[in-house]
Amino acid sequence: MTNIVVSHAPSGLMRASVLRRELVTPHMVRVTFGGDDLERFEHRGFDQWFRLAIPVHDHDRFDRLPDRYDLAGYLRYLTIARGARPVIRNYTVRAFRSDPAELDVDFVVHGTAGVAAPWAMAAEPGTEAALIDQGCGWRPVPADWLLLVADESGLPAVAGILRDLPRDACGHAIVELFDARDRQELDAPPGVTVHWMERAPGADPGSSALPALRRLDFPDGEVYAFAVGESAVATGARRHLVSERQVPKASVTFCSYWKRGAAR
């Protein structure tokens, strides 16, 4: 579930290739992409996200991928034969540098589960990929303070938002991890307190972040909230804010990045 509005950037489909990969924490691998096409990428910062097409077959084709990932684009994508169809997943820009253009993407690694994370762990320089920019979910309304809630899959979005906030911003960020060693240095404004939470082994996502949210003493004034990650984290935070804290729905942006037990 989400109330994030999907945008379609004029840059369209951009081809890229892997430049390098790095294990930045025990369960987070960073893949850096480059290529001439990325010179067209319009970096907007914050939680900017995109559709990432990665090869999973020996003969995957990128030349027939759509420039937009709307209904028509999705139907075009489905016309590519299964044995030549790249997998498409949604990811956040962790960092972007120009001259030359380089784009960092962080992948959460849960063993060998899934498609994108194992691909990232094995990606070699020169491996081809493609992406379609979809804009930012971070669209704050006027507020006195801000609140971020996320799990490990939402950490790149939280990191980008904290980095690009005005330095006089204030509020709280609650980030739940399944391993405390996956903490990263965050460039948060001095007025934003980051609460690192660790869930117990085997516990459900949100089992640490949501109780922390319920215990949080809210500052005075209006809040703009942003909740992303596993479905229980994103929807649970929104439910608490709207139903129990009486935060207007328009003041809460939320998105389920994944759902436990289901492929995304």
Salt bridges, closest charged atoms under 4 A:
ASP37 OD1 - ARG40 NH2 3.41
ASP60 OD1 - HIS57 ND1 2.68
ASP63 OD2 - ARG61 NH2 2.53
ASP70 OD2 - ARG68 NE 3.15
GLU102 OE1 - ARG20 NH2 2.80
GLU102 OE1 - ARG97 NH2 3.05
ASP104 OD2 - ARG97 NH1 2.80
ASP106 OD1 - ARG30 NE 2.66
ASP106 OD2 - ARG94 NE 3.48
GLU124 OE2 - ARG21 NH2 3.27
GLU128 OE2 - ARG15 NH2 2.38
ASP133 OD2 - ARG44 NH2 3.29
GLU152 OE2 - HIS110 NE2 3.79
GLU152 OE2 - ARG199 NH2 2.76
ASP164 OD2 - ARG163 NH2 2.88
GLU176 OE2 - ARG199 NH1 2.82
ASP179 OD2 - HIS27 ND1 3.64
ASP179 OD2 - ARG181 NH2 2.71
ASP182 OD2 - HIS27 ND1 2.91
ASP187 OD1 - ARG167 NH1 3.21
ASP204 OD1 - ARG260 NH1 2.40
GLU244 OE1 - HIS240 ND1 3.33
